[in-house]
Amino acid sequence: VLFNFYATESQGGRLNIYYYRKSSWKRLISKELSKTLDGYVQVDNAEAQSRMKELGLSKFRILPKANGARMVLDFSSSSRLQSLRDTHAVLKDIQLKEPDVLGSSVFDHDDFYRNLCPYLISMRSQSGELPPLFFVVADVFKAFDSIDQGKLLHVIQSFLKDEYILNRCRLVCCGKRS
């Protein structure tokens, strides 16, 4: 089977396995890759190596969709997480000290829950019972590619300070051995 077909999941059905003839899969991938790579510039090997050290390597997958395919990069490797750790710490600090600056931004499910609970309590206290609530989850097509970089830098400079001091502490305790 693997000699003639490419097996993959789809964007909508993670539990289902889909089989594509290798020739069809190759056509789909080449079309999507050319559409994506049109907006990028080729860099020389030295610059590519330097960027790979900063960001780390990622796993690259292509998931079929109804109208094409979606490229997925998984930057969960430890090197990528290390490079973003300081940025995440700065953003969390800004969120704690100046919550209005980042608006309703949440970093994880716990943040979402912490923001949702007070809202639900206020809704229930106003009318005695909780009205029906509807949640919308939206996926903006090429969201990160379509952000105006100049505008983003202008917004960030309004609240970002030139210097942040990051402290890392560890506590080592002597415990009883059993």
Phi and psi in degrees as GROMACS dihedral restraints (atoms count N, CA, C in turn):
[ dihedral_restraints ]
;  ai    aj    ak    al  type     phi  dphi    fc
    3     4     5     6     1   -66.9    20    10
    4     5     6     7     1   -19.7    20    10
    6     7     8     9     1   -69.7    20    10
    7     8     9    10     1   -35.2    20    10
    9    10    11    12     1  -107.2    20    10
   10    11    12    13     1   -17.6    20    10
   12    13    14    15     1  -126.6    20    10
   13    14    15    16     1   153.4    20    10
   15    16    17    18     1  -107.0    20    10
   16    17    18    19     1   125.8    20    10
   18    19    20    21     1  -102.6    20    10
   19    20    21    22     1   133.4    20    10
   21    22    23    24     1  -154.9    20    10
   22    23    24    25     1   170.6    20    10
   24    25    26    27     1   -94.5    20    10
   25    26    27    28     1   172.1    20    10
   27    28    29    30     1  -112.8    20    10
   28    29    30    31     1   170.3    20    10
   30    31    32    33     1   -63.4    20    10
   31    32    33    34     1   -39.6    20    10
   33    34    35    36     1   -86.7    20    10
   34    35    36    37     1   -27.1    20    10
   36    37    38    39     1  -120.9    20    10
   37    38    39    40     1    83.4    20    10
   39    40    41    42     1   -68.1    20    10
   40    41    42    43     1   -23.9    20    10
   42    43    44    45     1   -88.7    20    10
   43    44    45    46     1    -9.1    20    10
   45    46    47    48     1   -99.6    20    10
   46    47    48    49     1   146.9    20    10
   48    49    50    51     1  -108.3    20    10
   49    50    51    52     1   132.2    20    10
   51    52    53    54     1  -114.2    20    10
   52    53    54    55     1   140.6    20    10
   54    55    56    57     1  -113.3    20    10
   55    56    57    58     1   129.0    20    10
   57    58    59    60     1  -119.9    20    10
   58    59    60    61     1   139.3    20    10
   60    61    62    63     1   -61.1    20    10
   61    62    63    64     1   140.3    20    10
   63    64    65    66     1   -58.1    20    10
   64    65    66    67     1   -35.3    20    10
   66    67    68    69     1   -66.6    20    10
   67    68    69    70     1   -40.4    20    10
   69    70    71    72     1   -66.7    20    10
   70    71    72    73     1   -42.2    20    10
   72    73    74    75     1   -62.9    20    10
   73    74    75    76     1   -42.0    20    10
   75    76    77    78     1   -62.3    20    10
   76    77    78    79     1   -42.0    20    10
   78    79    80    81     1   -62.2    20    10
   79    80    81    82     1   -45.7    20    10
   81    82    83    84     1   -61.6    20    10
   82    83    84    85     1   -46.3    20    10
   84    85    86    87     1   -66.5    20    10
   85    86    87    88     1   -44.6    20    10
   87    88    89    90     1   -63.7    20    10
   88    89    90    91     1   -36.6    20    10
   90    91    92    93     1   -65.4    20    10
   91    92    93    94     1   -46.8    20    10
   93    94    95    96     1   -67.5    20    10
   94    95    96    97     1   -40.7    20    10
   96    97    98    99     1   -63.0    20    10
   97    98    99   100     1   -42.6    20    10
   99   100   101   102     1   -66.5    20    10
  100   101   102   103     1   -37.9    20    10
  102   103   104   105     1   -63.2    20    10
  103   104   105   106     1   -41.9    20    10
  105   106   107   108     1   -72.3    20    10
  106   107   108   109     1   -43.7    20    10
  108   109   110   111     1   -76.1    20    10
  109   110   111   112     1   -11.2    20    10
  111   112   113   114     1   -58.7    20    10
  112   113   114   115     1   -32.9    20    10
  114   115   116   117     1   -86.7    20    10
  115   116   117   118     1     3.5    20    10
  117   118   119   120     1  -114.3    20    10
  118   119   120   121     1   159.1    20    10
  120   121   122   123     1  -111.3    20    10
  121   122   123   124     1   141.5    20    10
  123   124   125   126     1   -76.3    20    10
  124   125   126   127     1   136.2    20    10
  126   127   128   129     1  -111.3    20    10
  127   128   129   130     1   161.1    20    10
  129   130   131   132     1   -77.5    20    10
  130   131   132   133     1   169.7    20    10
  132   133   134   135     1   -61.2    20    10
  133   134   135   136     1   -39.2    20    10
  135   136   137   138     1   -63.1    20    10
  136   137   138   139     1   -45.2    20    10
  138   139   140   141     1   -67.0    20    10
  139   140   141   142     1   -38.4    20    10
  141   142   143   144     1   -62.5    20    10
  142   143   144   145     1   -42.9    20    10
  144   145   146   147     1   -62.8    20    10
  145   146   147   148     1   -42.0    20    10
  147   148   149   150     1   -65.7    20    10
  148   149   150   151     1   -40.1    20    10
  150   151   152   153     1   -68.3    20    10
  151   152   153   154     1   -36.2    20    10
  153   154   155   156     1   -65.9    20    10
  154   155   156   157     1   -33.5    20    10
  156   157   158   159     1   -67.4    20    10
  157   158   159   160     1   -39.1    20    10
  159   160   161   162     1   -67.9    20    10
  160   161   162   163     1   -46.8    20    10
  162   163   164   165     1   -96.4    20    10
  163   164   165   166     1   -19.9    20    10
  165   166   167   168     1    79.9    20    10
  166   167   168   169     1   173.2    20    10
  168   169   170   171     1   -92.0    20    10
  169   170   171   172     1   156.2    20    10
  171   172   173   174     1  -131.7    20    10
  172   173   174   175     1   161.4    20    10
  174   175   176   177     1   -85.5    20    10
  175   176   177   178     1   141.3    20    10
  177   178   179   180     1  -123.0    20    10
  178   179   180   181     1   125.7    20    10
  180   181   182   183     1  -133.1    20    10
  181   182   183   184     1   157.9    20    10
  183   184   185   186     1  -123.7    20    10
  184   185   186   187     1   123.4    20    10
  186   187   188   189     1  -107.7    20    10
  187   188   189   190     1   130.0    20    10
  189   190   191   192     1   -70.7    20    10
  190   191   192   193     1   143.7    20    10
  192   193   194   195     1  -122.9    20    10
  193   194   195   196     1   176.2    20    10
  195   196   197   198     1   -62.6    20    10
  196   197   198   199     1   -36.1    20    10
  198   199   200   201     1  -117.3    20    10
  199   200   201   202     1    39.4    20    10
  201   202   203   204     1   139.4    20    10
  202   203   204   205     1  -131.6    20    10
  204   205   206   207     1  -149.6    20    10
  205   206   207   208     1   160.9    20    10
  207   208   209   210     1  -124.1    20    10
  208   209   210   211     1   129.4    20    10
  210   211   212   213     1   -89.2    20    10
  211   212   213   214     1   134.1    20    10
  213   214   215   216     1  -124.5    20    10
  214   215   216   217     1   125.3    20    10
  216   217   218   219     1  -109.3    20    10
  217   218   219   220     1   133.3    20    10
  219   220   221   222     1  -110.2    20    10
  220   221   222   223     1   102.3    20    10
  222   223   224   225     1   -94.6    20    10
  223   224   225   226     1    38.6    20    10
  225   226   227   228     1   -85.1    20    10
  226   227   228   229     1     5.3    20    10
  228   229   230   231     1   -66.9    20    10
  229   230   231   232     1   154.8    20    10
  231   232   233   234     1   -62.8    20    10
  232   233   234   235     1   -33.5    20    10
  234   235   236   237     1   -65.3    20    10
  235   236   237   238     1   -38.8    20    10
  237   238   239   240     1   -67.0    20    10
  238   239   240   241     1   -42.3    20    10
  240   241   242   243     1   -65.3    20    10
  241   242   243   244     1   -38.1    20    10
  243   244   245   246     1   -62.2    20    10
  244   245   246   247     1   -42.9    20    10
  246   247   248   249     1   -69.6    20    10
  247   248   249   250     1   -24.7    20    10
  249   250   251   252     1   -96.7    20    10
  250   251   252   253     1    -6.6    20    10
  252   253   254   255     1   -59.7    20    10
  253   254   255   256     1   -45.2    20    10
  255   256   257   258     1   -66.2    20    10
  256   257   258   259     1   -41.3    20    10
  258   259   260   261     1   -61.8    20    10
  259   260   261   262     1   -42.2    20    10
  261   262   263   264     1   -62.9    20    10
  262   263   264   265     1   -41.7    20    10
  264   265   266   267     1   -62.5    20    10
  265   266   267   268     1   -41.1    20    10
  267   268   269   270     1   -64.7    20    10
  268   269   270   271     1   -44.9    20    10
  270   271   272   273     1   -64.2    20    10
  271   272   273   274     1   -39.4    20    10
  273   274   275   276     1   -64.0    20    10
  274   275   276   277     1   -38.4    20    10
  276   277   278   279     1   -63.4    20    10
  277   278   279   280     1   -44.0    20    10
  279   280   281   282     1   -62.5    20    10
  280   281   282   283     1   -40.7    20    10
  282   283   284   285     1   -63.6    20    10
  283   284   285   286     1   -37.1    20    10
  285   286   287   288     1   -73.8    20    10
  286   287   288   289     1   -44.8    20    10
  288   289   290   291     1   -81.5    20    10
  289   290   291   292     1   -34.9    20    10
  291   292   293   294     1  -134.2    20    10
  292   293   294   295     1    74.2    20    10
  294   295   296   297     1   -62.1    20    10
  295   296   297   298     1   -26.5    20    10
  297   298   299   300     1   -68.8    20    10
  298   299   300   301     1   -25.9    20    10
  300   301   302   303     1   -64.4    20    10
  301   302   303   304     1   -43.1    20    10
  303   304   305   306     1   -92.4    20    10
  304   305   306   307     1     4.2    20    10
  306   307   308   309     1    61.9    20    10
  307   308   309   310     1  -131.4    20    10
  309   310   311   312     1   -95.0    20    10
  310   311   312   313     1    23.2    20    10
  312   313   314   315     1   -61.4    20    10
  313   314   315   316     1   139.6    20    10
  315   316   317   318     1  -127.5    20    10
  316   317   318   319     1   148.1    20    10
  318   319   320   321     1  -102.2    20    10
  319   320   321   322     1   -20.3    20    10
  321   322   323   324     1  -160.3    20    10
  322   323   324   325     1  -176.7    20    10
  324   325   326   327     1   -64.2    20    10
  325   326   327   328     1   -34.9    20    10
  327   328   329   330     1   -64.1    20    10
  328   329   330   331     1   -42.5    20    10
  330   331   332   333     1   -60.8    20    10
  331   332   333   334     1   -42.6    20    10
  333   334   335   336     1   -59.9    20    10
  334   335   336   337     1   -45.4    20    10
  336   337   338   339     1   -64.0    20    10
  337   338   339   340     1   -41.8    20    10
  339   340   341   342     1   -62.6    20    10
  340   341   342   343     1   -34.4    20    10
  342   343   344   345     1   -78.3    20    10
  343   344   345   346     1   -32.9    20    10
  345   346   347   348     1   -73.5    20    10
  346   347   348   349     1   -40.9    20    10
  348   349   350   351     1   -57.4    20    10
  349   350   351   352     1   -50.8    20    10
  351   352   353   354     1   -59.6    20    10
  352   353   354   355     1   -36.3    20    10
  354   355   356   357     1   -63.8    20    10
  355   356   357   358     1   -45.5    20    10
  357   358   359   360     1   -64.0    20    10
  358   359   360   361     1   -40.0    20    10
  360   361   362   363     1   -63.4    20    10
  361   362   363   364     1   -43.6    20    10
  363   364   365   366     1   -66.1    20    10
  364   365   366   367     1   -37.5    20    10
  366   367   368   369     1   -63.8    20    10
  367   368   369   370     1   -42.6    20    10
  369   370   371   372     1   -69.4    20    10
  370   371   372   373     1   -37.3    20    10
  372   373   374   375     1   -71.2    20    10
  373   374   375   376     1   -26.1    20    10
  375   376   377   378     1   -72.1    20    10
  376   377   378   379     1   -43.8    20    10
  378   379   380   381     1  -114.6    20    10
  379   380   381   382     1    -2.5    20    10
  381   382   383   384     1    87.6    20    10
  382   383   384   385     1   -27.4    20    10
  384   385   386   387     1  -137.8    20    10
  385   386   387   388     1   161.2    20    10
  387   388   389   390     1   -85.3    20    10
  388   389   390   391     1   119.8    20    10
  390   391   392   393     1   -70.5    20    10
  391   392   393   394     1   163.6    20    10
  393   394   395   396     1   -62.0    20    10
  394   395   396   397     1   135.1    20    10
  396   397   398   399     1  -114.1    20    10
  397   398   399   400     1   145.6    20    10
  399   400   401   402     1  -126.1    20    10
  400   401   402   403     1   131.5    20    10
  402   403   404   405     1  -113.4    20    10
  403   404   405   406     1   136.7    20    10
  405   406   407   408     1  -113.9    20    10
  406   407   408   409     1   128.9    20    10
  408   409   410   411     1  -112.3    20    10
  409   410   411   412     1   123.2    20    10
  411   412   413   414     1  -120.6    20    10
  412   413   414   415     1   143.5    20    10
  414   415   416   417     1  -116.2    20    10
  415   416   417   418     1   108.5    20    10
  417   418   419   420     1   -81.4    20    10
  418   419   420   421     1   125.5    20    10
  420   421   422   423     1   -61.7    20    10
  421   422   423   424     1   123.0    20    10
  423   424   425   426     1    50.1    20    10
  424   425   426   427     1    47.3    20    10
  426   427   428   429     1   -56.6    20    10
  427   428   429   430     1   -47.4    20    10
  429   430   431   432     1   -73.1    20    10
  430   431   432   433     1   -28.3    20    10
  432   433   434   435     1   -74.8    20    10
  433   434   435   436     1   -25.1    20    10
  435   436   437   438     1   -94.7    20    10
  436   437   438   439     1     0.5    20    10
  438   439   440   441     1   -72.7    20    10
  439   440   441   442     1   132.6    20    10
  441   442   443   444     1   -73.1    20    10
  442   443   444   445     1   107.1    20    10
  444   445   446   447     1   -60.9    20    10
  445   446   447   448     1   -39.0    20    10
  447   448   449   450     1   -62.4    20    10
  448   449   450   451     1   -44.6    20    10
  450   451   452   453     1   -64.9    20    10
  451   452   453   454     1   -40.5    20    10
  453   454   455   456     1   -61.0    20    10
  454   455   456   457     1   -46.3    20    10
  456   457   458   459     1   -61.7    20    10
  457   458   459   460     1   -39.4    20    10
  459   460   461   462     1   -61.9    20    10
  460   461   462   463     1   -44.2    20    10
  462   463   464   465     1   -66.1    20    10
  463   464   465   466     1   -44.5    20    10
  465   466   467   468     1   -65.0    20    10
  466   467   468   469     1   -39.6    20    10
  468   469   470   471     1   -64.7    20    10
  469   470   471   472     1   -21.5    20    10
  471   472   473   474     1   -70.1    20    10
  472   473   474   475     1   -24.2    20    10
  474   475   476   477     1  -125.8    20    10
  475   476   477   478     1    -8.9    20    10
  477   478   479   480     1   -85.2    20    10
  478   479   480   481     1   130.9    20    10
  480   481   482   483     1   -88.4    20    10
  481   482   483   484     1   161.3    20    10
  483   484   485   486     1   -69.0    20    10
  484   485   486   487     1   -24.9    20    10
  486   487   488   489     1  -141.2    20    10
  487   488   489   490     1   135.8    20    10
  489   490   491   492     1  -127.6    20    10
  490   491   492   493     1   139.2    20    10
  492   493   494   495     1  -103.3    20    10
  493   494   495   496     1   120.3    20    10
  495   496   497   498     1  -105.6    20    10
  496   497   498   499     1   119.9    20    10
  498   499   500   501     1  -104.4    20    10
  499   500   501   502     1   135.8    20    10
  501   502   503   504     1  -121.7    20    10
  502   503   504   505     1   120.8    20    10
  504   505   506   507     1  -123.4    20    10
  505   506   507   508     1   149.7    20    10
  507   508   509   510     1  -133.0    20    10
  508   509   510   511     1   143.5    20    10
  510   511   512   513     1  -112.7    20    10
  511   512   513   514     1   123.1    20    10
  513   514   515   516     1  -111.8    20    10
  514   515   516   517     1   121.2    20    10
  516   517   518   519     1  -116.4    20    10
  517   518   519   520     1   145.9    20    10
  519   520   521   522     1   -90.6    20    10
  520   521   522   523     1   118.9    20    10
  522   523   524   525     1  -108.5    20    10
  523   524   525   526     1   167.5    20    10
  525   526   527   528     1   -76.2    20    10
  526   527   528   529     1   136.9    20    10
  528   529   530   531     1   -94.1    20    10
  529   530   531   532     1   140.8    20    10
